[in-house]
Amino acid sequence: MFINERTKPHDLLYYEALAARTSLTKVESRKFSTYKNGFEGEQMYDQLFDSIGHDNILIYRDVFLSVDNSVTQYDSLIISDKGIISNEIKNFTGSCTVRNGNWFRGDYPIPNNAFSQLNRAVGKLMELRNTAKADFNVSGKLVFPNDTFIFHSDDQSNWDKMILRSGLRDYFQQFNQTGIKAGNKAQYISRLISEHIVENTYFNPQIDKTRLKFGLYCGHCGSFNLNKTRFHLTCNKCGSVEYNETHLLRAMSDYKFLFYNQSMTRNDLLKFIDNDLHHKVISRALLKHCYINSKGRNTTYTFKYYDFDDAVRKSDVYMRYKDHN
Ligand SMILES: [Zn+2]
């Protein structure tokens, strides 16, 4: 069973918010599509795993583990009484060849450290096990969930470390076999893992505020050209209608990822939305959807939810009002 939700990674949310408010540089566009592509691969992996079933095992998704003062990210950790397996998910497409340890697309060498990344991640899990003086198996596989990916290798041992889309169903199926279960030992491993989970420490965006377009934008088409009525904003470009609160949740989520770990006052948010809504509306939304930190005369607000999607799922906004597309 999946222990935690797979949320969009911080970097993807950052680039989504950035792309909505400025034109991306070439480097940024490339990074944005890499993160988007990676997340899509992880969703393919989850969907297939779901369709096959995973009741006998415990699965952590997209977690950061701190082991011996260094932090490593894991796409998927599969735990049973037999031990723990790290799955490094790579949404590669097209044809790749590995010759003498180097990766090529056609005849062009491409930088890739997928195997060393996997080895490092598995090594860290072994370190975790050894430090805890525990006894369980640790292994890992590179998983390529995209069926358009074709792999050639002169080194037979590479194949043992990877699962292509054509073999993924069988790979998942083995966790459904009798004899695989999440009993005491799996519970122990799971506890050990959860004790080492930390926040993503690598995410530290530095954004030049002057590049950003402030204001509210349509959730459907991205246009900043909105028409205000009492409770709603209507997009003048595509006609989509969204409740004021929806817009504010989106703005607070954007703010969180663009100015990560920076405090947000009511004025900051007002400026960020270019005063598109009345300050009383902002105050109400802040009280409802944020934790309040009062320090002297300075009150700052911390968004209660992980991101906009999480807010939409958890908030009761949508029980009372419906947005129209
Ligand atoms: Zn629109």
Residues whose N, C-alpha, C, O or C-beta is under 5 A from the ligand:
A	BS01	ZN	C218 H220 C221 G222 S223 C235 K237 C238 G239 S240
